[in-house]
Amino acid sequence: MPNPKPAPLNFNPDDPTGATWALPEGAIARIGKGYYQQRESEIGISPDGTYLVIGTRMGLWWYDMSSMLPIALWETEHGLISAVNFSQDGKWIALSNWDHTIKIRDVQSGEYITEIEWLLRCRHITFSPDKSWIATASKPKNIVQVLDVQNGICLAEMDWEGHELKSGISRLDFSPNRKLLAATAGWNTYVWQSETGTPIMKFEGRHFAFSPDNRQLACVTQGDKTLNVWEFGKNMPKMIYSESGKVRRNPFFSLKGELHAIDDRQNTIEVWNVERSEKLHVLDLHSDSIEAICIKRYPQLTLSNTGTDITPNKKDNYSFINKSSILGESVYIGGQIRFSPDGQKIVCRRSGGGILFLDVESKEVEKTLMEKIYIKSFSLRPNGEILAVEAYIKGSNNKPIVNVWSVDEPDEPIVEFEFTQQTQALGQLIIFAPTGDRFAGRRLDNAINVWNIKHNDKMTLLTGHSDYIQSLAFSPDGKLLLSGSRDKTNRLWDVEEGREIAMLPMNKPLTTTALAFSPNGNLIAGVTIGEIRLWCAEKLTPLHIIPQPEDSQRLFTLAFSPCGRYIASGTWWQKGMEKMAIRLWDVESGENMHTFWGHTTDVQSLTFSPDGTILASGSFDGTILLWDMKPFINSKD
């Protein structure tokens, strides 16, 4: 019987891409469908291979496998999906999010069957075959439990017998009769009695699969060298499969109990009957005739249990997907977003490396440059050139290197800087001056490096802070630098002379989580817990404080409008929150002109279009939202 079609929540037939589904009020468009980490636990394929779900930080996307088009968007209220899985009959779906909430929903109606408030964030969920139980693996403590679906009560917690786990759990599943539960952590697989948590076995191996008769478990040993079949109650594997140059990874059993494996190689995927050493099918990953490709990291997910046995060269037995081609680029995570000088493009960092160029009108990715370079920061220079910074460890001597690239000419970096391991800035905050001729980065010793791009032998060292530097901001002319530290001081530096000018006056010691100069350089804004503070940049005198509402006490980003009369601020996520607030403030009066609610988690970057009519917000949820400013700004200018 076919699995039920999911409730078409947020579905809009006029937009087959899903780009405008569940678009927040006031938003013009959304770019991206949410960040996903390519974990097995965040992807699900219905048992009959008809539907695909992908959990992202903005919600749960449903796709039709035959067309690879979205058909529903669930969980947009909270987003932040950490695990998802189908029941074996395809009628229910279990999911969890970062609020430590576990939900079970009816696929066809979308209604909640149960909702469980749990203590830890759930990283894996799996149903027992009869749907009466679920097993969960939590992060970060690797607690594995079996819960009763109807009442949410914990039936058993698995006993690790004092084993110290050095890595997280990567796989969790019941045996077909639900009496056993297995989990993989690192290169070891553990098996328990599921109702009591009593340990049964521990052995080396991963990518495990239970046999249909519940008597055996197949798994791959460390280094993918052998495929072993263990019989419960035995201390040695029943069968060991190892052929020179023919290692079989990702095992599964057919309905008749024959051992199979999916072997993913560089350019092909091979499906084997391991017992007969028979190749059943080969998929060319570069073939244009294949609409969807296997997820190379987690190919065990792709077996579609259609009720028939595995036959050679029958593609209906398998479901292969390519998440990038479905969800598109994960356009933003952390860092910056910027408008081009003409306002027609948005430039942002690409998750996984490179710089993305997004067309504002079409809301599509126009091009991607430097895909293999992990960019720390970038700058749009006044002449239109885009510079980008990467930082990495070079060579056997572990020399820290910072490279500056001209994004349009990515063959060789234009400048390379070296610095000492003790004061490295790798993974730390790096920002460009608006002029594009220098950039600054915080150091692990609480000092600041300022590099001059025109003189790669010239590096200015700014010292004075005694704790971790939280925020940095250049003046519009690039001559001054603001820094805020956890030492609760906020300092102004002359970067050309390499000296501290002054500390921003505060009525009490406070850490600023974001700092910014106004476009004309006459104002300084800083964010502290529960408030936005403003200073005169010339005299460094406090002007006034804009208190924040109770639901927006933690802010980590702000941006001045091009005219300098308005400030936008973005909220940081905390447990229990749903949509994040983006507020527009009148600088002079401190009036909250409007509040937008949209992202499911931290608002990490804000920027106005050059004409001030659009505000772009980038979030940890992996999307960019474009907000219409005309009703609020132009009417008063």
TAJO-V390932 format. One record per backbone hydrogen bond with DSSP energy under -1.0 kcal/mol. NH is the residue of the N-H (numbers start at 1). CO is the residue of the C=O. Records with the same first field share a line. If there is no record, write none. Layout:
NH->CO, CO
//
This chain:
7->107
9->7
11->8
15->12
18->15
21->18
23->20
27->24
28->626
29->626
31->624
35->621
42->39
43->40
44->53
46->51
49->46
52->63
53->44
54->61
55->42
56->59
57->35
60->74
61->54
62->72
63->52
64->69
65->50
68->64
71->62
72->62
73->9
74->60
79->75
80->57
81->56
82->96
83->96
84->41
85->94
87->92
90->87
93->105
94->85
95->103
96->83
97->101
98->80
100->97
102->116
103->95
104->114
105->93
106->111
107->91
110->106
113->104
114->104
116->102
118->100
123->137
124->137
126->135
128->133
131->128
134->147
135->126
136->145
137->124
138->143
139->121
142->138
145->136
146->156
147->134
148->153
149->132
152->148
155->146
156->146
158->144
159->197
163->160
170->184
173->182
175->180
178->175
181->192
182->173
183->190
184->171
185->188
188->185
189->203
190->183
191->201
192->181
193->198
194->179
197->193
200->191
201->191
203->189
205->187
206->220
209->218
211->216
214->211
217->230
218->209
219->228
220->206
221->226
224->221
227->241
228->219
229->239
230->217
232->215
234->231
238->229
239->229
241->227
246->243
252->260
254->258
257->254
260->252
261->272
262->250
263->270
265->268
269->283
270->263
271->281
272->261
273->278
274->259
275->259
278->273
280->271
281->271
283->269
285->267
287->284
290->287
301->298
302->299
304->317
306->304
313->280
314->311
317->314
318->315
319->302
326->322
327->323
328->324
331->329
338->347
340->345
343->340
346->358
347->338
348->356
350->354
351->330
353->350
354->373
355->369
356->348
357->367
358->346
359->364
360->344
363->359
366->357
367->357
369->355
373->370
376->389
377->389
379->387
381->385
384->381
387->379
388->405
389->377
390->403
392->401
394->399
398->395
399->394
401->392
402->417
403->390
404->415
405->388
407->386
409->406
414->404
415->404
417->402
419->400
424->421
428->425
431->440
433->438
436->433
439->451
440->431
441->449
442->429
443->447
446->443
448->462
449->441
450->460
451->439
452->458
453->437
458->455
460->450
462->448
470->484
471->484
473->482
475->480
478->475
481->493
482->473
483->491
484->471
485->489
486->468
488->485
491->483
492->502
493->481
494->499
495->479
498->494
499->494
501->492
502->492
504->490
513->527
516->525
518->523
521->518
524->535
525->516
526->533
527->514
528->531
530->553
531->528
532->546
533->526
534->544
535->524
536->541
537->522
540->536
543->534
546->532
548->530
552->549
556->570
559->568
561->566
564->561
567->585
568->559
569->583
570->557
571->581
572->554
577->574
580->599
582->596
583->569
584->594
585->567
586->591
587->565
590->586
593->584, 591
594->584
596->582
598->580
603->571
604->618
605->618
607->616
609->614
612->609
615->627
616->607
617->625
618->605
619->623
620->602
622->619
624->31
625->617
626->29
627->615
628->26
629->613
632->629
633->629
636->633
//
